[in-house]
Amino acid sequence: MKSSDDRLSPVMAVITSLAEGNLHPLFPEIDNDPDLQAIVLGLQMLAEELIASGAELAARTADLETFNAGWVRLAELGNLLLACDTSSEAYLVLGRTARDLYGQLSGAVYLYGASRNAVALVMSWGDLPVVKTFPPADCWALRRGRPHHMSLAGAELTCRHIVAGTLGSALCVPMLAQGETLGVLHLVGGHGLGDRGITALGRRLAIAATEACALALANIRLREKVADQSLRDSLTGLFNRRYAEETLEREIARATRDGTCLSVVMLDLDHFKAINDEFGHDTGDRALREAATVLAGGVRSSDVASRFGGEEFLLILPGASLEAAVARSETLRERLKGRDLFHRGRHLPTLTFSAGAAAFPGSGATQDALLHAADTALYEAKHAGRDQTSAARAPEALPA
């Protein structure tokens, strides 16, 4: 017959092992002793609870570490966004940060266009496909003005912009700043991640990141708008005289350095004073805007179309010869003549312009000389009957 100490020694070994942190001890098999069986069963339950508690604590610790790391990245994001000068720089910074924070997820950032009837993709990351653009009504976050989380286990409505067949869990967060909705941040995880892809802590990070980005983008857009207004003519939207003169100075220096062509076209709307006198200044403004639309739509991205003053416009054409500048001017002149214009129910006279083209350095080796040559050619076109383009003569060909 075993002594009391012999019967208890396996149980004491289990207790000692648990006390030392070993949660997987060898539990003895006890026969014919209900009391010891109950003790061993209790120790097994205790070990299982300790294991479960340890796993939960480890998970919470990992979440907190992730959350803390996320806040560090958010602080870095805020500093980087403050240093961005343009929206495109901000999109690049936002994309890199989003990939760091949500590397296992796919995502995208959408922003409203000028019409506000759709949001367009400005950046995306990850393997899952995202749409390029969609109407605001397709996103519950934009419709409700607050974050919308779609989980596999929940009954939340799915946003219509999510590509069919890709959804695990997803999150949309509206980008709100200064009382305006700029767009939406969209995160989506594949089926394999389930609801683990977007945790409660992850949602908090996403909301904080979106708030920081929206405010930064709003400030950058405001700076860009102020800068653009200082360079643009408020009536026509073309570049103003100050910008044109600064650009021409740079292009002359570039053409001198690279030995390339550079031409300018000075043009003036014909009979503009008569339009103002007969139809009123608002009709004159309409004529100026129509001319600006034709000019802006008929030049290359490297060219500059500007309103130089009154009804006078200046085109700067890097890389264009004098012959090419004349041809471009004639094309634009015909396009303007072909527009059928009405204003307040009245049919307007056909718009025409006279123009003078000059090339660097043949027509003039400095900015003042080049503009003077173009202006002289313009007045020659006016005196020759208007509605035409004249090419500037070389300085030696001009009358003394």
C-alpha positions in Angstrom: 0.0 0.0 0.0 1.4 3.4 -1.1 2.1 6.0 1.5 0.4 9.4 1.4 3.7 11.0 0.2 4.0 8.5 -2.6 0.4 9.1 -3.8 0.9 12.9 -3.7 4.4 13.1 -5.3 3.2 13.0 -9.0 0.7 15.7 -8.2 3.3 17.8 -6.4 5.6 17.4 -9.4 2.8 18.9 -11.7 2.3 21.8 -9.3 6.0 22.5 -9.1 6.2 22.4 -12.9 3.4 24.8 -13.3 4.9 27.1 -10.7 8.1 27.2 -12.7 6.3 28.3 -15.8 6.0 24.9 -17.6 2.4 24.9 -18.8 2.7 21.5 -20.5 3.7 19.2 -17.7 3.1 15.4 -17.8 -0.2 14.9 -16.0 -0.2 11.5 -14.1 -3.0 9.0 -14.5 -4.7 8.4 -11.2 -6.8 5.3 -10.5 -9.0 4.5 -7.6 -8.5 7.9 -5.9 -11.4 10.3 -6.8 -9.9 13.1 -4.7 -6.5 13.0 -6.6 -8.3 12.6 -9.9 -10.2 15.8 -9.1 -7.0 17.6 -8.2 -5.2 16.5 -11.4 -8.3 17.5 -13.5 -8.3 20.9 -11.8 -4.6 21.4 -12.5 -5.2 20.5 -16.2 -7.9 23.1 -16.4 -5.6 25.7 -14.7 -2.9 24.9 -17.2 -5.3 25.4 -20.1 -6.5 28.7 -18.7 -3.0 29.9 -18.2 -2.1 28.9 -21.8 -5.2 30.8 -23.1 -4.4 33.8 -21.0 -0.8 33.8 -22.2 -1.9 33.6 -25.8 -4.4 36.5 -25.3 -1.7 38.5 -23.5 0.7 37.9 -26.4 -1.9 38.9 -28.9 -2.7 42.1 -27.0 1.0 42.8 -26.6 1.5 42.3 -30.4 -1.4 44.6 -31.1 -0.1 47.3 -28.8 3.4 47.0 -30.4 1.8 47.3 -33.9 -0.3 50.3 -32.7 2.7 52.0 -31.2 4.7 51.4 -34.4 1.8 52.8 -36.3 1.7 56.0 -34.3 5.4 56.5 -34.9 4.8 56.1 -38.7 1.9 58.5 -38.4 4.1 61.1 -36.8 6.6 60.6 -39.6 3.8 60.9 -42.1 2.6 64.2 -40.6 6.1 65.6 -40.8 6.7 64.5 -44.3 3.3 65.9 -45.5 4.1 69.2 -44.0 7.3 69.3 -46.1 5.4 68.5 -49.3 5.1 71.3 -51.8 2.6 69.7 -54.3 -0.2 67.3 -54.2 1.7 64.7 -56.3 4.5 64.7 -53.6 1.8 64.1 -50.9 0.3 61.2 -52.9 3.8 59.6 -53.1 4.4 60.0 -49.3 0.9 58.7 -48.5 1.4 55.6 -50.7 4.7 54.6 -49.1 3.3 55.1 -45.6 0.1 53.1 -46.4 2.2 50.2 -47.7 4.3 50.2 -44.5 1.2 50.4 -42.2 -1.0 47.9 -44.2 1.4 45.8 -46.2 -0.8 42.8 -46.0 -3.8 44.7 -47.4 -4.6 46.2 -50.7 -5.8 49.8 -50.8 -6.4 53.0 -52.7 -6.9 56.7 -52.2 -9.6 58.5 -54.3 -10.1 62.2 -54.5 -13.0 64.3 -55.9 -12.5 66.0 -59.2 -13.6 69.6 -60.0 -17.1 68.5 -61.0 -17.6 66.6 -57.7 -19.7 63.9 -59.5 -17.0 61.2 -59.2 -13.9 60.3 -57.2 -10.8 59.3 -59.1 -7.9 57.0 -58.2 -4.7 59.0 -57.3 -2.7 56.0 -55.9 -3.1 52.4 -55.0 -1.1 49.5 -53.6 -1.4 45.7 -53.1 -2.4 42.8 -55.2 -6.2 43.1 -55.2 -7.7 45.1 -58.1 -9.4 48.4 -57.4 -11.6 50.5 -59.7 -10.2 53.7 -61.4 -13.2 55.9 -60.6 -16.7 55.7 -59.2 -19.6 58.0 -58.3 -19.7 59.0 -54.6 -23.1 57.2 -54.1 -21.2 53.9 -54.6 -19.3 54.3 -51.3 -21.2 54.2 -48.0 -18.4 56.2 -46.2 -18.9 59.1 -48.7 -22.7 58.8 -48.4 -22.7 58.8 -44.6 -19.7 61.0 -44.0 -18.1 58.5 -41.5 -15.9 55.3 -41.7 -17.7 52.2 -43.0 -16.2 48.8 -42.0 -17.3 45.7 -43.9 -16.4 42.4 -42.1 -17.0 38.8 -43.2 -18.9 38.1 -39.9 -21.0 41.3 -40.0 -24.1 42.3 -41.8 -22.7 45.6 -43.1 -23.7 46.7 -46.6 -20.8 46.3 -49.1 -19.8 49.4 -51.1 -20.6 49.0 -54.8 -17.1 50.2 -55.9 -15.4 47.1 -54.5 -14.4 44.7 -57.3 -16.6 41.6 -57.2 -14.9 38.4 -55.8 -12.1 40.2 -54.0 -13.6 41.1 -50.7 -12.4 39.7 -47.4 -12.9 42.5 -44.9 -12.8 46.1 -46.1 -12.7 49.7 -44.7 -13.6 53.0 -46.3 -12.7 56.2 -44.4 -13.8 59.6 -45.8 -11.1 62.3 -46.0 -12.6 65.3 -44.3 -10.8 68.6 -43.8 -12.0 72.2 -43.3 -15.6 71.3 -43.7 -15.1 69.6 -47.1 -14.9 66.0 -48.2 -11.8 65.6 -50.3 -12.1 61.9 -51.1 -11.9 58.5 -49.4 -9.2 56.0 -48.2 -10.1 52.4 -49.1 -8.5 49.3 -47.5 -9.4 45.7 -48.5 -8.1 42.3 -47.5 -8.4 39.0 -49.4 -10.5 36.1 -48.2 -7.5 34.4 -46.7 -7.1 37.1 -44.1 -10.7 37.1 -43.0 -11.5 39.7 -40.4 -7.9 39.6 -39.1 -6.8 41.9 -41.8 -8.5 45.0 -40.4 -8.6 44.9 -36.6 -10.1 47.5 -34.2 -6.6 49.0 -33.7 -6.0 48.9 -37.5 -9.2 50.9 -38.0 -8.1 53.5 -35.4 -4.8 53.9 -37.3 -6.6 54.2 -40.6 -8.9 56.9 -39.3 -6.0 58.8 -37.7 -3.9 58.5 -40.9 -6.8 59.7 -43.1 -7.4 62.8 -40.8 -3.7 63.7 -41.0 -3.6 63.3 -44.8 -6.9 65.1 -45.5 -5.7 68.2 -43.5 -2.3 68.2 -45.2 -3.8 67.8 -48.7 -6.3 70.6 -48.0 -3.4 72.9 -47.0 -1.3 71.9 -50.0 -4.3 72.5 -52.3 -4.8 75.9 -50.8 -1.2 76.8 -51.4 -1.3 75.5 -54.9 -4.5 77.5 -55.6 -2.9 80.7 -54.2 0.2 80.1 -56.3 -1.8 79.4 -59.4 -3.9 82.5 -59.0 -0.8 84.6 -58.9 0.2 83.1 -62.3 -3.1 83.0 -64.0 -5.4 85.5 -65.6 -8.7 85.4 -63.6 -10.9 85.9 -66.7 -9.5 83.5 -69.2 -7.6 81.0 -67.0 -4.5 81.5 -69.2 -1.1 82.4 -67.8 -0.7 86.1 -67.1 1.9 88.5 -68.5 4.2 88.2 -65.5 4.4 84.4 -65.9 4.9 84.7 -69.7 7.8 87.2 -69.4 9.5 85.0 -66.8 9.0 81.9 -68.9 10.3 83.6 -72.0 13.4 84.7 -70.2 14.1 81.0 -69.2 13.3 79.7 -72.6 15.7 82.1 -74.3 18.5 81.0 -71.9 17.7 77.4 -72.6 17.6 77.9 -76.4 21.0 79.8 -76.2 22.5 76.9 -74.1 21.1 74.1 -76.2 21.2 75.8 -79.6 17.5 75.0 -80.2 14.7 76.9 -81.9 12.3 79.2 -80.0 9.4 81.2 -81.4 6.7 83.5 -80.1 3.4 84.6 -81.5 1.7 87.9 -80.5 -1.9 88.0 -81.4 -4.8 90.5 -81.0 -8.5 90.0 -81.5 -9.9 92.0 -84.4 -12.5 94.7 -83.9 -12.7 93.9 -80.2 -13.7 97.4 -79.2 -16.7 97.2 -81.6 -17.9 94.0 -79.9 -17.7 95.7 -76.5 -19.5 98.8 -77.8 -22.3 96.9 -79.6 -22.9 93.9 -77.3 -21.5 95.0 -73.9 -18.5 94.2 -71.8 -19.9 90.8 -70.7 -20.0 89.8 -74.4 -16.4 91.0 -74.8 -15.4 88.9 -71.8 -17.1 85.9 -73.5 -15.1 86.5 -76.6 -11.9 86.6 -74.7 -12.8 83.3 -73.0 -13.6 81.7 -76.3 -10.2 82.8 -77.7 -8.5 81.5 -74.6 -10.2 78.1 -75.0 -9.0 77.8 -78.6 -5.5 78.8 -77.7 -5.2 76.6 -74.7 -6.5 73.6 -76.6 -4.3 74.1 -79.6 -0.8 74.2 -78.0 1.5 71.5 -76.8 2.1 70.8 -73.1 5.5 72.4 -73.5 4.1 75.6 -74.9 2.7 78.6 -73.0 -0.5 80.4 -73.9 -0.9 83.7 -72.0 -3.1 86.7 -71.9 -0.7 89.6 -72.4 -3.1 92.4 -71.8 -6.5 93.5 -72.9 -7.4 91.6 -76.0 -3.8 90.7 -76.7 -2.3 87.2 -76.2 1.2 85.7 -76.4 2.2 82.2 -77.3 5.6 80.9 -76.4 6.6 77.9 -78.6 9.9 76.2 -77.5 11.5 74.2 -80.3 9.4 75.8 -83.0 10.9 77.5 -86.0 9.4 80.7 -87.4 7.6 78.8 -90.2 6.2 76.3 -87.6 5.0 79.2 -85.5 3.2 80.9 -88.4 1.6 77.5 -89.3 0.4 77.0 -85.7 -1.0 80.5 -85.6 -2.9 80.0 -88.8 -4.4 76.8 -87.5 -5.6 78.5 -84.3 -7.0 81.4 -86.3 -9.1 79.1 -88.5 -10.3 77.2 -85.4 -11.5 80.5 -83.8 -13.2 81.6 -87.0 -15.0 78.3 -87.1 -16.7 78.7 -83.7 -20.4 79.6 -83.9 -20.9 81.8 -80.9 -24.1 82.9 -79.0 -24.4 85.0 -75.9 -27.7 85.6 -74.2 -29.6 84.5 -77.2 -27.8 86.7 -79.6 -25.6 85.4 -82.4 -22.1 87.0 -82.1 -19.9 88.2 -85.0 -17.2 85.8 -86.2 -14.1 86.1 -84.0 -10.8 86.6 -85.8 -7.4 87.7 -84.8 -4.3 89.2 -86.3 -0.9 87.8 -85.3 2.8 88.4 -85.6 5.3 85.6 -85.3 9.0 86.0 -84.4 11.9 83.6 -83.8 14.9 83.6 -81.6 17.6 84.7 -82.4 16.8 85.6 -86.0 14.1 88.1 -85.2 15.7 89.3 -81.9 18.4 88.1 -79.5 16.9 89.4 -76.3 13.4 89.2 -74.8 12.6 92.8 -75.5 13.9 92.5 -79.1 11.9 89.3 -79.7 8.7 90.7 -78.4 9.2 94.0 -80.3 9.6 92.0 -83.5 6.5 90.0 -82.9 4.5 93.1 -82.0 5.8 94.9 -85.2 4.7 91.9 -87.3 1.3 91.9 -85.6 0.7 95.5 -86.6 1.8 94.7 -90.1 -0.9 92.0 -90.2 -3.4 94.6 -88.9 -2.5 97.1 -91.6 -2.6 94.4 -94.3 -6.3 93.8 -93.6 -6.5 91.8 -90.3 -7.4 88.1 -89.9 -3.9 86.9 -90.8 -0.5 86.1 -89.4 2.7 87.9 -90.4 6.2 86.7 -89.9 8.7 89.1 -88.4 11.5 90.2 -90.7 15.1 89.9 -89.7 16.5 93.1 -88.0 18.6 93.9 -91.0 15.6 93.8 -93.3 13.7 96.4 -91.3 13.5 99.9 -92.7 15.8 102.4 -90.9 
